[in-house]
Amino acid sequence: MSGTNRYEWGLTHLLVSPRLRFIRHLLLIAALGVISFNQTFHLLGSIEGITGTIVYTTGSMTLLFYLSLVYFNIYVLVPGFLLKRRYTLYAVYLGTSILLFLLLQLVKEYSVCTLWGLPALRNSYTNIVTVLDIVSNFFLNLICAAGLSFTVLMKHWLSGAEKVNLLEKQQIQQEVENLKEQVNPGLLFKILNRTAALSRFEPEKATEMLYKLSGLLRYQLYDCARGTVLLTTVFRFLENYLSLEQLYSANFSYRFETVGNATGIFIEPLLFLPFVEDAANRCNRQEGAATAEFVFTTTENRIQFRCRTTGAPAARKKSFRHIIQRLEILYPEQFCLQLSGNEQQRESLVELEIQIRHV
């Protein structure tokens, strides 16, 4: 994760995570405390004979007023009106709350000066200077409250987006699991029908087909139930699948090759089967001979799969929609899929490269 992505993730986590709610409120209260006591020092600091008790008491009262306004906005106005899209009522109630807050500030100033015998901070509470001060403070507090409301809205939006993404991911994973649990049913019916036809005249060939089919089903029932499987078992499964296709169709021929050391490497099951199935199906649909070459190259950090077909139509990316979704979940930004072909020469090439995650 890059530095920028780590920072964005941390900010989003701070705004959304329920575990960090206490820290969010603590930071908000600390910021309001700094503002409140700074205003108090600026207001009373120049008065002769002022004591710390007066300053801290006044600052605490200012902080209490700010907290009341802010939390009333967060817990009453925003969920009650803004999130329900009742924007006019929200603006009216927020403006009224800010005016009440400013009036309480004036009452606090007057009460502090009267209670402790301090000189008046204002010559008059009804002159134009006081009115302009109230108006400017009103808009200043309105902008701050709107910014805080936007932060709350963003938190709700991020939470909602996170839930939507989670649901979408769960739905895709469920689709992937459903796909993982099935080997092409068309092949199963073809092999059983072919076996029934051969059982009388070529029983040895029928036995071989059933033996290979049992290996496919055993892999589906047991190995695919695990999260990962050995890459060597994947190779055996694909070879069994291709040999069955060849036994069924006399026009289909293939070459299967592995390069490199695949011992001890684990990978998710049935990642490569959709590409092998697609190649076999495109070859079998042709009246003439068609061939497919499958080459796996394994290195320390990656697996490269190449599938070249000759005499068959080119591969289409839409045929691999589900497996691409699965790869995006399992190997985000760690795989590369490329398709190329020549329709006139009836050649097609599918290349898939996956970075290996060492456990």
C-alpha angles and dihedrals in degrees: 000000000000123000093254094048091047090052093048091047091049093050092048090048090051092052098043111027114102089210091064095049092105091053091049092053092043091054091048093050091046091052092048090047092055091049093047097049093041090055090047094051090047091049101042104020095091095053114105116239094019113155132212091244091060093046096048093043092051092045091051091051090050090050090050091052091049092048091050092051095044098046092042087056094045100044103028113022101035098048094034099048117358098051089045090054094244090139099162094053090045092054092047095049093043092050091048091050092051092049090050089049091053092048090052089051090056091047089050092052092050093045094050093051092046096044097050097032095245123158114267114271093211131038090219137358093214103050126107093259092060092045092051090046090053092047094049092046089048094057092041092054091042091056091047092048091048090051091051090048090051089053090053090047091051090050091053091045092050091047091050093046090049091052092048092049090048092051092047091049091049091049092050091046090051091051089048092051090051090051091046092056096059134069111200103291089204090064091049093054092044093052094046092049091046091048092051090052093048098043093086101042106023106024093162092058091045090052091050091051092050091047092053091044090053088054091053093049093045089053090049095049100041114016095041090054088070124080093237136013135197113274090227090061089050089056092051091048093051092047090052090049093050094046089053090051089050092049090053098044120043092194094059121088130169145181120215120193136171123198124193134015113308096171114128095008117131125201138167113275125257096012093132100034096088090057092047092046092049092050093048093048093049090050095046093053091064123093093214130054118296130183135199129198121202119190125179117193115190124193132168094274108023149028119223120197122191124184119185121182127191125194094019135093119273120271117259122219092220088066089066098048096119097044090048089055089050092049091050089056097043100036110023108189088349102097137061124202121189129178126192135162150158113230094191094054090036094232128139135182128197118187125186124179122187128185111231119235109213114214 
